[in-house]
Amino acid sequence: METKKICLSERQMPTQWYNIVADMPNKPLPPLNPATKEPVNKEPVTKEQMSAIFAEELIDQEMSTERFIDIPEEVQEIYKIWRPTPLVRATALEKALDTPARIYFKNESVSPAGSHKPNTAVPQAYYNHKQGIKHLTTETGAGQWGASIAFAAKHFGIDLRVFMVKVSYNQKPYRRLMMNTWGAECVASPSTLTESGRAALKRDPDCSGSLGLAISEAVEVALRSPEDTRYCLGSVLNHVLLHQTVIGQEAVAQMEMADAEPDMVIGCFGGGSNFAGISFPFLRRNFVEGKKIRAIAVEPESCPKLTRGAFQYDFGDVAGYTPLIPMYTLGHNFQPSDIHAGGLRYHGAGAIVSQLLKDGLIEAQSIPQNETLAAGILFARTEGIIPAPESTHAIAATIREALRAREEGRAKTILFNLSGNGVIDLYAYEQYLAGALKDYSPSDAEISKTLSQLEKLI
């Protein structure tokens, strides 16, 4: 009988995070200080300037070029609640597709919060606790990050306020109840609690929110109390992507145990955390061993920063509180459509992923909403797990590649990251099964409008 799940013991869990910056042919451009008046005079952001927002050790990791960074023992102990996660052969999906491709997925849906997000939530809460921080603020799209940082903050006795994008706040009430269960306060964004929220509501009283706007609200609240409050981010930044590499490091070992090497590694893409987590350790093999493993980031067709955006310095938020980040972006004022994959409704990509894409070292695809939900239903009916709407993007791309392998008669090996389960996202499936979901692709004029508002710094 063929092995279905490849599992590691707790002793085989990674004890270091992998920092891909050490091996990149071209390092990411530095974040810039947005306060400088003239674009030509903008300078890189310093640790001191960032320390008003983030814990100091996280800033050190953000700026690090060390190849490996030790995972604190306290973090490893909490990781053991769900790590290592299983690698699974999707044999039933292969059969349904009648494909010669071998399909594997890393099952990150087994964490307490049901997604990959606790991999960075736990160390972020730990480093803030170590620094004596008493209060945290953050944003969340679909609620997976908000639930994860709520879980982590409770472990270290830190208060948490989460600004949840309003459309997801209304679509996914049970995920905000998860946050409440772990002791966090969850607020619909835009809110009346901040200047940036009130400004958004003044512009549009029916504003459904965006991740960029929720970030503005969370950062604004953190900046009010620099003595005991800091902000945490669930994606995009270097230190967040760093923490997620436990996924790919485990997967490298598990694929070797399965005597299989992936031809391609696939992850859905919002800001970059789960895509980085699964792909960066495999990209290291490309850099160091000369392998040719494809790394494919899959985004919504309705929010196509990688496939249709511009490589440009931009803010990570709507109000302009964050440093300017070199990224593929649609412009921080871009308002995504109200798709159910709320975690992917972000205007930009992290600096590391953007540089890798610019250098042609990774690939990007965009897929419409209905195709992704159809893929999610096929996966649920074959492999039994109902995937999160975000994860269905990776599944849809996997299905495309598996069908291409069938057409070509080639036995490819595909690995994708199942970033989360969709048990609290059933409304999306209800809407799909009722034929109520619409696909949306922004026009060139819409994208050009928000991009034209950016300073030309690259």
C-alpha positions as a printed Julia matrix, in Angstrom:
458×3 Matrix{Float64}:
   0.0    0.0     0.0
   1.36   3.41   -0.98
   2.04   5.92    1.8
  -0.53   8.73    1.91
   0.96  10.98    4.6
   4.66  11.67    5.14
   5.21  12.82    8.72
   8.22  14.1    10.63
   8.78  13.67   14.36
   8.99  16.7    16.66
  12.74  16.11   16.86
  12.93  16.72   13.1
  11.22  20.1    13.32
  13.4   22.97   12.02
  15.36  24.81   14.72
  16.28  27.72   12.46
  14.43  29.94    9.99
  15.9   30.31    6.5
  16.63  33.85    5.29
  16.59  33.81    1.48
  18.16  37.28    1.31
  21.53  35.65    2.0
  21.34  33.67   -1.26
  19.52  36.07   -3.59
  21.56  37.19   -6.62
  20.13  40.71   -6.22
  19.19  41.84   -2.73
  15.88  43.67   -2.24
  16.03  47.45   -2.39
  15.78  49.08    1.07
  12.56  50.53    2.47
  12.59  54.34    2.36
  11.64  56.99    4.86
   8.35  58.51    3.63
   8.82  61.71    5.66
  11.51  63.12    3.37
   9.92  65.84    1.24
  11.74  65.37   -2.06
  11.74  61.97   -3.76
  15.41  62.26   -4.79
  16.44  62.82   -1.16
  14.59  59.92    0.42
  16.81  57.8     2.66
  16.53  54.19    3.86
  14.48  53.74    7.02
  16.56  53.23   10.15
  16.02  50.75   12.98
  15.29  53.67   15.31
  12.51  54.92   13.03
  10.96  51.45   12.74
  11.17  50.79   16.48
   8.1   52.92   17.13
   6.07  50.35   15.22
   7.79  46.97   15.59
   9.6   45.03   18.31
  13.35  45.57   18.1
  14.37  41.94   17.49
  11.85  41.73   14.64
  13.48  44.79   13.07
  16.87  43.06   13.36
  15.41  40.08   11.49
  13.85  42.41    8.93
  17.26  43.86    8.11
  19.31  40.68    8.49
  21.37  39.08    5.73
  22.28  36.02    7.85
  21.37  32.77    6.11
  19.87  31.07    9.17
  18.33  32.56   12.33
  17.76  30.43   15.43
  14.17  29.76   16.51
  13.88  30.46   20.27
  13.12  27.39   22.4
   9.96  29.07   23.75
   8.68  29.41   20.17
   9.64  25.84   19.3
   7.64  24.55   22.27
   4.48  26.28   21.05
   5.15  25.18   17.46
   4.97  21.59   18.73
   1.23  22.0    19.28
   0.81  21.44   15.52
   4.25  21.19   13.91
   5.65  19.4    12.02
   2.67  19.38    9.64
   2.01  16.45    7.3
   2.93  16.24    3.63
   0.11  14.45    1.81
  -0.03  12.7    -1.55
  -3.25  13.8    -3.28
  -3.89  10.42   -4.88
  -7.68  10.84   -5.15
  -7.28  14.2    -6.87
  -4.75  12.66   -9.28
  -7.26   9.93  -10.13
 -10.09  12.4   -10.68
  -7.9   14.41  -13.06
  -6.62  11.27  -14.82
  -3.18  12.81  -14.77
   0.28  11.26  -14.8
   1.37  14.06  -12.44
   2.15  13.25   -8.84
   0.49  15.85   -6.59
   1.59  16.55   -3.01
   0.35  19.18   -0.59
   1.71  20.52    2.68
  -1.21  20.61    5.09
  -0.92  23.84    7.08
  -4.63  23.72    7.93
  -3.91  21.6    11.04
  -2.79  24.55   13.21
  -5.05  25.75   16.06
  -6.17  28.7    13.93
  -6.65  26.52   10.85
  -3.94  28.15    8.71
  -0.21  28.77    8.3
  -0.37  32.14   10.05
   0.6   30.99   13.59
   4.1   30.23   12.23
   4.83  33.96   12.41
   2.22  35.0    14.98
   3.94  33.03   17.74
   7.44  34.52   17.28
   6.03  38.02   16.81
   4.11  37.76   20.09
   7.17  36.24   21.78
   9.57  39.03   20.77
   7.07  41.71   21.81
   6.55  39.99   25.17
  10.32  39.72   25.63
  10.57  43.49   25.09
   7.89  44.17   27.71
   5.15  45.23   25.27
   1.67  45.01   26.82
  -0.59  45.8    23.86
  -0.56  44.82   20.18
  -2.53  46.07   17.2
  -2.91  44.46   13.82
  -5.13  44.11   10.77
  -6.68  41.05    9.17
  -8.38  40.3     5.88
 -10.27  37.01    6.03
  -9.48  36.67    9.72
  -6.87  33.9     9.55
  -4.09  36.24   10.66
  -6.27  37.92   13.27
  -7.19  34.56   14.8
  -3.57  33.43   14.74
  -2.12  36.48   16.47
  -4.99  36.31   19.0
  -3.96  32.72   19.78
  -0.3   33.75   20.08
  -0.89  36.93   22.1
  -2.91  35.0    24.67
   0.02  32.61   25.18
   2.18  35.56   26.24
  -0.45  37.56   28.11
  -0.58  40.49   25.66
  -3.74  42.47   24.88
  -4.68  42.63   21.19
  -6.91  44.81   19.02
  -7.59  43.59   15.47
  -8.93  45.78   12.65
 -10.74  43.35   10.34
 -11.61  44.39    6.77
 -15.34  45.15    6.92
 -16.45  42.91    4.05
 -14.79  39.92    5.73
 -15.97  41.04    9.18
 -19.5   40.62    7.85
 -18.85  37.51    5.7
 -16.92  35.57    8.36
 -18.42  36.2    11.82
 -17.06  32.96   13.25
 -13.47  33.91   12.58
 -13.87  37.09   14.61
 -15.48  34.92   17.3
 -12.28  32.87   17.3
 -10.39  36.08   18.04
 -12.82  36.9    20.84
 -12.47  33.39   22.26
  -8.71  33.91   22.53
  -9.32  37.26   24.23
  -8.79  39.75   21.4
 -10.95  42.73   20.44
 -12.05  42.73   16.79
 -13.17  45.94   15.07
 -14.64  46.31   11.56
 -12.44  48.48    9.32
 -12.9   51.24    8.33
 -13.92  52.3    11.83
 -14.58  55.59   13.59
 -11.73  54.9    16.06
  -8.99  56.39   13.88
  -8.37  59.38   11.63
  -7.67  57.11    8.66
 -10.89  55.17    9.25
 -13.0   58.29    9.6
 -11.44  59.75    6.43
 -12.31  56.6     4.48
 -15.9   56.66    5.71
 -16.17  60.33    4.8
 -15.04  59.52    1.25
 -17.38  56.52    1.05
 -19.84  55.79    3.9
 -20.37  52.29    2.44
 -16.64  51.49    2.12
 -16.11  47.73    2.44
 -12.51  48.22    3.5
  -9.16  46.85    2.35
  -6.07  45.39    3.96
  -4.17  48.6     3.24
  -6.77  50.64    5.1
  -6.93  48.23    8.04
  -3.12  48.45    8.32
  -3.4   52.25    8.51
  -5.84  52.0    11.4
  -3.76  49.48   13.31
  -0.5   51.42   12.86
  -2.18  54.68   13.85
  -3.38  53.16   17.13
   0.07  51.69   17.86
   1.77  55.05   17.29
  -0.44  56.7    19.91
   1.17  54.68   22.73
   4.82  54.04   21.84
   5.73  53.25   25.45
   3.85  49.92   25.61
   2.14  49.22   22.25
   3.45  47.8    18.99
   2.03  46.73   15.63
   2.26  43.23   14.1
   1.9   42.34   10.42
   0.84  38.96    9.03
   2.52  39.08    5.62
   4.63  41.18    3.21
   7.65  42.06    5.39
  10.93  40.13    5.41
  10.71  38.89    9.0
   7.21  37.51    8.41
   8.32  35.56    5.35
  11.37  34.36    7.31
   9.22  32.77   10.02
   7.11  30.9     7.46
  10.11  28.99    6.06
   9.52  26.23    8.59
   6.91  25.06    6.04
   9.31  24.61    3.15
  12.15  23.26    5.26
   9.9   20.48    6.51
   8.62  19.92    2.97
  12.15  19.52    1.58
  12.83  16.74    4.1
   9.44  15.11    3.52
   9.77  15.12   -0.27
  13.13  13.39    0.14
  11.44  10.79    2.37
   8.87  10.29   -0.39
  11.73   9.9    -2.91
  10.23  12.71   -4.96
  11.52  16.06   -6.15
   9.03  18.72   -7.18
   9.14  20.14  -10.68
   7.14  23.07   -9.33
   6.08  24.52   -5.97
   2.81  26.48   -5.86
   1.31  28.85   -3.29
  -1.55  31.33   -3.27
  -0.46  34.95   -3.03
  -1.73  37.9    -1.03
   1.3   39.59    0.5
   3.62  36.61    0.19
   3.84  34.76    3.5
   2.59  31.28    2.62
   4.08  31.36   -0.88
   7.44  32.3     0.64
   7.09  29.69    3.35
   6.67  26.8     0.94
   8.91  28.03   -1.88
  11.97  29.75   -0.39
  13.72  26.59    0.89
  13.24  25.04   -2.57
  14.53  28.2    -4.26
  17.64  27.81   -2.1
  18.22  24.51   -3.89
  18.01  26.4    -7.18
  20.55  28.97   -5.97
  22.96  26.59   -4.24
  22.56  23.29   -6.13
  21.6   24.55   -9.58
  18.14  22.95   -9.5
  15.38  24.18  -11.83
  12.34  23.99   -9.55
   9.59  26.36  -10.64
   8.03  28.55   -7.93
   4.55  29.79   -8.88
   2.66  32.5    -6.97
  -1.08  32.49   -7.65
  -3.15  35.63   -7.06
  -6.8   36.58   -7.67
  -7.6   37.96  -11.11
  -9.4   40.77   -9.27
  -6.25  41.9    -7.41
  -3.4   41.25   -9.87
  -0.39  43.12   -8.47
   2.15  40.52   -9.63
   0.72  40.0   -13.1
  -0.47  43.52  -13.91
   1.06  45.83  -11.31
   4.15  48.01  -11.53
   7.46  47.56   -9.72
   7.49  50.78   -7.72
   8.09  52.17   -4.25
   4.74  52.32   -2.5
   3.23  52.48    0.96
   2.1   49.28    2.62
  -1.05  51.06    3.78
  -3.61  53.57    2.51
  -2.83  56.46    4.87
   0.93  56.38    4.3
   2.1   55.49    7.81
   4.41  52.67    6.73
   7.85  52.99    5.11
   7.94  53.05    1.32
   8.51  49.48    0.12
   9.9   48.44   -3.28
   7.1   46.23   -4.55
   4.91  45.11   -7.37
   1.84  47.17   -6.62
  -1.51  48.34   -7.93
  -1.15  51.52   -5.85
  -2.04  51.81   -2.19
  -5.35  53.5    -3.08
  -6.47  50.51   -5.16
  -9.81  49.19   -3.87
 -10.1   45.42   -4.51
 -13.44  43.85   -5.32
 -15.22  41.99   -2.52
 -14.02  38.48   -3.3
 -14.25  35.78   -0.62
 -10.49  35.2    -0.55
 -10.15  38.15    1.81
  -6.54  37.33    2.69
  -5.5   37.97   -0.92
  -7.13  41.41   -1.26
  -3.9   43.38   -0.87
  -2.54  45.98   -3.26
   1.16  45.06   -3.11
   3.75  42.31   -2.77
   6.64  42.09   -0.32
  10.07  43.41   -1.31
  11.73  39.98   -1.42
   9.07  38.37   -3.61
   8.97  41.45   -5.84
  12.72  41.32   -6.43
  12.59  37.59   -7.18
   9.81  38.17   -9.72
  11.64  41.12  -11.27
  14.7   38.9   -11.7
  12.67  36.11  -13.32
  13.38  33.65  -10.49
   9.72  32.99   -9.71
   6.5   33.0   -11.76
   3.08  34.56  -11.2
  -0.42  33.61  -12.35
  -3.85  35.12  -11.72
  -7.06  33.07  -11.62
 -10.73  34.15  -11.5
 -12.83  33.5    -8.39
 -15.25  30.94   -9.84
 -12.44  28.73  -11.14
 -10.8   28.75   -7.72
 -13.98  27.76   -5.87
 -14.65  25.0    -8.39
 -11.14  23.71   -7.69
 -11.83  23.87   -3.96
 -14.96  21.77   -4.32
 -13.16  19.15   -6.42
 -10.42  19.0    -3.79
 -12.99  18.63   -0.98
 -14.79  15.85   -2.85
 -11.58  13.95   -3.55
  -9.2   14.65   -0.66
 -11.87  15.38    1.98
 -10.58  18.76    3.2
 -12.63  21.89    2.5
  -9.94  24.46    1.67
  -9.96  28.15    2.49
 -10.84  30.37   -0.51
  -7.26  31.66   -0.48
  -5.87  28.11   -0.75
  -8.17  27.27   -3.66
  -6.02  29.53   -5.83
  -3.06  27.19   -5.35
  -5.31  24.2    -5.98
  -6.68  25.73   -9.19
  -3.15  26.36  -10.48
  -2.19  22.8    -9.51
  -5.14  21.43  -11.49
  -4.13  23.49  -14.52
  -0.59  22.09  -14.32
  -1.81  18.52  -13.77
  -4.1   18.72  -16.81
  -1.23  20.15  -18.85
   0.87  17.16  -17.78
  -1.91  14.87  -19.03
  -2.03  16.66  -22.37
   1.75  16.44  -22.72
   1.95  12.88  -21.4
   4.62  13.92  -18.88
   4.84  12.66  -15.29
   5.48  15.9   -13.43
   5.69  16.25   -9.65
   3.69  19.12   -8.18
   3.83  20.43   -4.6
   1.4   23.06   -3.32
   0.74  24.6     0.06
  -2.7   24.08    1.56
  -2.45  27.3     3.55
  -5.7   26.88    5.48
  -9.02  25.11    5.82
 -12.35  26.64    4.85
 -14.57  25.38    7.66
 -15.37  29.02    8.57
 -15.6   30.05    4.91
 -18.65  28.0     3.97
 -20.59  31.11    2.96
 -18.23  31.39   -0.03
 -19.11  27.84   -1.06
 -22.82  28.51   -0.51
 -22.58  31.49   -2.85
 -20.66  29.49   -5.45
 -23.08  26.54   -5.38
 -25.98  28.99   -5.76
 -24.34  30.5    -8.84
 -24.14  33.88   -7.11
 -20.4   34.54   -7.39
 -19.11  36.9   -10.05
 -15.67  37.14  -11.55
 -14.09  40.55  -11.74
 -11.0   41.83  -13.49
 -10.01  45.49  -13.04
  -9.63  47.52  -16.21
  -6.32  48.96  -17.33
  -7.77  52.41  -16.61
  -8.54  51.49  -12.98
  -5.01  50.23  -12.39
  -3.42  53.17  -14.2
  -5.41  55.61  -12.08
  -4.06  54.37   -8.75
  -0.54  53.79  -10.08
  -0.38  57.33  -11.45
  -0.77  58.68   -7.92
   2.6   57.25   -6.81
   5.91  59.07   -6.67
   8.32  57.71   -9.28
  11.22  56.52   -7.12
  12.36  53.55   -9.24
